[in-house]
């Protein structure tokens, strides 16, 4: 009977470095003229998009994340102090930066993490807020096998994480298969929500570094600083020989 690990993808298996680098290449000199960095714009832009993506989901007005990211570009520039966002950047520059989000790359430890789990008999799954074709592309470009049928997208259910209804379809899909069912992510809010529906929780600090443990009531069983270490801990705690 196989065990299972469901991974968050963007931020966990995939880093944002390529997105920040695309912004730097496209708008770096313009941002520096305003004493801003590519990472300042990139993080604020993503955070704004994730916030409004979630609000749309809560209000039953779900929209794909890429559309929201695109639409919020100029608003985000205004929020970080650009007085005339449309004079600052063209729509072509905006679209180049959005495409940089599609060019994200796997973290160096992802390949070994998956290999460890699969060697121990685990089935690896992915639950993502992104569209499946784009997210699977991150793995394909890196040469890491991730079968299409092992992706579960919030675009299908129309409910965004961390609403508990976003995690239940994944757990329902795995329940008939038996075995241990872990949820693994580098966002503490993500793991905390998944544990509320019945997953065992594994948190990796590779992205956030400082987990907000005083904020999220997470039913965590495992905290590790690397994806490889997290895989080893999951295997150990599942009593896999």
One Martini backbone bead per residue (centre of mass of N, CA, C, O) as a GRO file, in nm:
protein
  241
    1UNK     BB    1   0.090   0.041   0.028
    2UNK     BB    2   0.093   0.355  -0.053
    3UNK     BB    3   0.224   0.656  -0.003
    4UNK     BB    4   0.163   1.022   0.047
    5UNK     BB    5   0.256   1.339  -0.127
    6UNK     BB    6   0.155   1.675  -0.109
    7UNK     BB    7   0.245   1.951  -0.312
    8UNK     BB    8   0.347   2.242  -0.326
    9UNK     BB    9   0.492   2.453  -0.568
   10UNK     BB   10   0.490   2.760  -0.546
   11UNK     BB   11   0.773   2.813  -0.328
   12UNK     BB   12   0.862   2.514  -0.290
   13UNK     BB   13   0.967   2.372  -0.565
   14UNK     BB   14   0.962   2.679  -0.650
   15UNK     BB   15   1.118   2.963  -0.737
   16UNK     BB   16   1.146   3.336  -0.781
   17UNK     BB   17   1.409   3.420  -0.934
   18UNK     BB   18   1.317   3.448  -1.236
   19UNK     BB   19   1.118   3.676  -1.187
   20UNK     BB   20   1.317   3.884  -1.072
   21UNK     BB   21   1.509   3.878  -1.318
   22UNK     BB   22   1.305   3.980  -1.528
   23UNK     BB   23   1.255   4.251  -1.391
   24UNK     BB   24   1.547   4.345  -1.400
   25UNK     BB   25   1.581   4.334  -1.712
   26UNK     BB   26   1.323   4.520  -1.776
   27UNK     BB   27   1.325   4.741  -1.492
   28UNK     BB   28   1.577   4.806  -1.321
   29UNK     BB   29   1.662   5.104  -1.390
   30UNK     BB   30   1.385   5.230  -1.325
   31UNK     BB   31   1.373   5.142  -1.029
   32UNK     BB   32   1.641   5.273  -0.927
   33UNK     BB   33   1.539   5.568  -0.978
   34UNK     BB   34   1.329   5.489  -0.716
   35UNK     BB   35   1.465   5.303  -0.501
   36UNK     BB   36   1.419   5.015  -0.637
   37UNK     BB   37   1.350   4.669  -0.663
   38UNK     BB   38   1.270   4.376  -0.807
   39UNK     BB   39   1.180   4.237  -0.539
   40UNK     BB   40   0.984   4.447  -0.445
   41UNK     BB   41   0.791   4.423  -0.680
   42UNK     BB   42   0.751   4.115  -0.694
   43UNK     BB   43   0.641   4.066  -0.407
   44UNK     BB   44   0.411   4.274  -0.408
   45UNK     BB   45   0.264   4.169  -0.657
   46UNK     BB   46   0.210   3.880  -0.557
   47UNK     BB   47   0.064   3.959  -0.294
   48UNK     BB   48  -0.164   4.111  -0.429
   49UNK     BB   49  -0.264   3.875  -0.604
   50UNK     BB   50  -0.317   3.671  -0.375
   51UNK     BB   51  -0.521   3.838  -0.221
   52UNK     BB   52  -0.731   3.878  -0.458
   53UNK     BB   53  -0.764   3.585  -0.528
   54UNK     BB   54  -0.887   3.510  -0.253
   55UNK     BB   55  -1.123   3.711  -0.249
   56UNK     BB   56  -1.262   3.600  -0.501
   57UNK     BB   57  -1.310   3.320  -0.388
   58UNK     BB   58  -1.481   3.400  -0.140
   59UNK     BB   59  -1.691   3.563  -0.349
   60UNK     BB   60  -1.742   3.374  -0.596
   61UNK     BB   61  -1.498   3.509  -0.823
   62UNK     BB   62  -1.320   3.333  -0.987
   63UNK     BB   63  -0.973   3.368  -1.101
   64UNK     BB   64  -0.703   3.350  -1.266
   65UNK     BB   65  -0.388   3.432  -1.172
   66UNK     BB   66  -0.269   3.558  -1.431
   67UNK     BB   67  -0.485   3.775  -1.466
   68UNK     BB   68  -0.436   3.917  -1.196
   69UNK     BB   69  -0.140   3.985  -1.229
   70UNK     BB   70  -0.177   4.163  -1.478
   71UNK     BB   71  -0.394   4.370  -1.362
   72UNK     BB   72  -0.191   4.459  -1.099
   73UNK     BB   73   0.057   4.613  -1.193
   74UNK     BB   74  -0.016   4.922  -1.175
   75UNK     BB   75  -0.117   4.921  -0.889
   76UNK     BB   76   0.152   4.834  -0.760
   77UNK     BB   77   0.321   5.072  -0.848
   78UNK     BB   78   0.159   5.274  -0.688
   79UNK     BB   79   0.200   5.138  -0.400
   80UNK     BB   80   0.537   5.185  -0.431
   81UNK     BB   81   0.550   5.507  -0.562
   82UNK     BB   82   0.436   5.540  -0.851
   83UNK     BB   83   0.283   5.807  -0.991
   84UNK     BB   84   0.314   5.695  -1.316
   85UNK     BB   85   0.277   5.388  -1.428
   86UNK     BB   86   0.225   5.423  -1.745
   87UNK     BB   87   0.498   5.584  -1.784
   88UNK     BB   88   0.697   5.372  -1.663
   89UNK     BB   89   0.531   5.128  -1.817
   90UNK     BB   90   0.465   4.902  -2.041
   91UNK     BB   91   0.275   4.642  -2.154
   92UNK     BB   92   0.516   4.484  -2.262
   93UNK     BB   93   0.670   4.479  -1.995
   94UNK     BB   94   0.458   4.343  -1.831
   95UNK     BB   95   0.440   4.080  -2.003
   96UNK     BB   96   0.732   3.994  -1.955
   97UNK     BB   97   0.703   3.961  -1.648
   98UNK     BB   98   0.479   3.749  -1.655
   99UNK     BB   99   0.652   3.539  -1.812
  100UNK     BB  100   0.858   3.504  -1.581
  101UNK     BB  101   0.662   3.332  -1.408
  102UNK     BB  102   0.671   3.089  -1.623
  103UNK     BB  103   1.010   3.064  -1.569
  104UNK     BB  104   1.033   2.904  -1.341
  105UNK     BB  105   1.235   2.717  -1.103
  106UNK     BB  106   1.363   2.467  -0.955
  107UNK     BB  107   1.475   2.359  -0.686
  108UNK     BB  108   1.757   2.182  -0.617
  109UNK     BB  109   1.596   1.973  -0.404
  110UNK     BB  110   1.356   1.843  -0.560
  111UNK     BB  111   1.469   1.593  -0.700
  112UNK     BB  112   1.567   1.447  -0.440
  113UNK     BB  113   1.304   1.446  -0.287
  114UNK     BB  114   1.142   1.271  -0.486
  115UNK     BB  115   1.340   1.031  -0.498
  116UNK     BB  116   1.321   0.946  -0.204
  117UNK     BB  117   1.016   0.892  -0.193
  118UNK     BB  118   0.996   0.686  -0.427
  119UNK     BB  119   1.202   0.482  -0.308
  120UNK     BB  120   0.991   0.452  -0.047
  121UNK     BB  121   0.686   0.438  -0.198
  122UNK     BB  122   0.592   0.709  -0.285
  123UNK     BB  123   0.344   0.933  -0.386
  124UNK     BB  124   0.347   1.216  -0.597
  125UNK     BB  125   0.192   1.536  -0.551
  126UNK     BB  126  -0.004   1.826  -0.679
  127UNK     BB  127  -0.105   2.147  -0.536
  128UNK     BB  128  -0.252   2.421  -0.722
  129UNK     BB  129  -0.330   2.758  -0.832
  130UNK     BB  130  -0.241   2.683  -1.099
  131UNK     BB  131  -0.200   2.594  -1.405
  132UNK     BB  132  -0.106   2.288  -1.513
  133UNK     BB  133   0.069   2.349  -1.760
  134UNK     BB  134   0.260   2.550  -1.626
  135UNK     BB  135   0.349   2.381  -1.379
  136UNK     BB  136   0.457   2.134  -1.533
  137UNK     BB  137   0.680   2.291  -1.688
  138UNK     BB  138   0.884   2.309  -1.458
  139UNK     BB  139   0.951   2.001  -1.466
  140UNK     BB  140   1.016   1.955  -1.765
  141UNK     BB  141   1.260   2.154  -1.786
  142UNK     BB  142   1.415   1.978  -1.547
  143UNK     BB  143   1.359   1.660  -1.580
  144UNK     BB  144   1.100   1.602  -1.395
  145UNK     BB  145   0.890   1.369  -1.298
  146UNK     BB  146   0.529   1.464  -1.355
  147UNK     BB  147   0.237   1.355  -1.372
  148UNK     BB  148  -0.058   1.480  -1.477
  149UNK     BB  149  -0.245   1.296  -1.282
  150UNK     BB  150  -0.081   1.441  -1.017
  151UNK     BB  151  -0.263   1.690  -1.060
  152UNK     BB  152  -0.405   1.962  -0.860
  153UNK     BB  153  -0.638   2.225  -0.930
  154UNK     BB  154  -0.804   2.521  -0.848
  155UNK     BB  155  -0.922   2.565  -1.136
  156UNK     BB  156  -1.123   2.323  -1.108
  157UNK     BB  157  -1.279   2.409  -0.831
  158UNK     BB  158  -1.279   2.733  -0.766
  159UNK     BB  159  -1.075   2.711  -0.509
  160UNK     BB  160  -0.872   2.868  -0.287
  161UNK     BB  161  -0.608   2.887  -0.121
  162UNK     BB  162  -0.693   2.815   0.225
  163UNK     BB  163  -0.938   2.678   0.167
  164UNK     BB  164  -1.057   2.376   0.264
  165UNK     BB  165  -1.191   2.303  -0.018
  166UNK     BB  166  -0.905   2.277  -0.166
  167UNK     BB  167  -0.811   2.001  -0.005
  168UNK     BB  168  -1.035   1.780  -0.009
  169UNK     BB  169  -1.004   1.658  -0.300
  170UNK     BB  170  -0.726   1.537  -0.242
  171UNK     BB  171  -0.807   1.355  -0.006
  172UNK     BB  172  -1.038   1.204  -0.153
  173UNK     BB  173  -0.847   1.079  -0.372
  174UNK     BB  174  -0.664   0.916  -0.148
  175UNK     BB  175  -0.836   0.742   0.045
  176UNK     BB  176  -0.874   0.473  -0.138
  177UNK     BB  177  -0.544   0.416  -0.134
  178UNK     BB  178  -0.421   0.469   0.120
  179UNK     BB  179  -0.215   0.545   0.353
  180UNK     BB  180  -0.022   0.801   0.384
  181UNK     BB  181  -0.100   1.171   0.429
  182UNK     BB  182   0.076   1.435   0.298
  183UNK     BB  183   0.164   1.782   0.349
  184UNK     BB  184   0.384   1.999   0.151
  185UNK     BB  185   0.546   2.314   0.253
  186UNK     BB  186   0.673   2.674   0.247
  187UNK     BB  187   0.390   2.742   0.375
  188UNK     BB  188   0.238   2.765   0.668
  189UNK     BB  189  -0.059   2.819   0.585
  190UNK     BB  190  -0.083   2.563   0.410
  191UNK     BB  191  -0.032   2.344   0.620
  192UNK     BB  192  -0.242   2.430   0.829
  193UNK     BB  193  -0.488   2.376   0.648
  194UNK     BB  194  -0.437   2.076   0.570
  195UNK     BB  195  -0.458   1.962   0.865
  196UNK     BB  196  -0.770   2.028   0.902
  197UNK     BB  197  -0.855   1.784   0.686
  198UNK     BB  198  -0.608   1.536   0.754
  199UNK     BB  199  -0.329   1.599   0.714
  200UNK     BB  200  -0.005   1.566   0.724
  201UNK     BB  201   0.257   1.793   0.840
  202UNK     BB  202   0.504   1.966   0.624
  203UNK     BB  203   0.772   2.200   0.688
  204UNK     BB  204   0.955   2.437   0.489
  205UNK     BB  205   1.208   2.708   0.526
  206UNK     BB  206   1.326   2.791   0.236
  207UNK     BB  207   1.148   3.061   0.209
  208UNK     BB  208   1.062   3.205   0.495
  209UNK     BB  209   1.258   3.098   0.741
  210UNK     BB  210   1.027   3.248   0.926
  211UNK     BB  211   0.802   3.112   1.113
  212UNK     BB  212   0.456   3.185   1.205
  213UNK     BB  213   0.379   3.020   1.486
  214UNK     BB  214   0.196   3.248   1.638
  215UNK     BB  215  -0.037   3.245   1.407
  216UNK     BB  216  -0.038   2.940   1.328
  217UNK     BB  217  -0.245   2.654   1.376
  218UNK     BB  218  -0.038   2.395   1.346
  219UNK     BB  219  -0.035   2.037   1.273
  220UNK     BB  220   0.264   1.974   1.315
  221UNK     BB  221   0.536   1.720   1.259
  222UNK     BB  222   0.730   1.890   1.050
  223UNK     BB  223   1.058   2.059   1.046
  224UNK     BB  224   1.253   2.195   0.772
  225UNK     BB  225   1.528   2.344   0.576
  226UNK     BB  226   1.483   2.115   0.355
  227UNK     BB  227   1.368   1.907   0.116
  228UNK     BB  228   1.544   1.662   0.181
  229UNK     BB  229   1.485   1.663   0.488
  230UNK     BB  230   1.180   1.629   0.461
  231UNK     BB  231   1.179   1.356   0.321
  232UNK     BB  232   1.325   1.202   0.546
  233UNK     BB  233   1.112   1.263   0.767
  234UNK     BB  234   0.868   1.132   0.635
  235UNK     BB  235   0.983   0.851   0.618
  236UNK     BB  236   1.045   0.814   0.919
  237UNK     BB  237   0.742   0.887   1.026
  238UNK     BB  238   0.621   0.635   0.840
  239UNK     BB  239   0.784   0.370   0.886
  240UNK     BB  240   0.999   0.327   0.662
  241UNK     BB  241   1.225   0.066   0.556
   0.00000   0.00000   0.00000
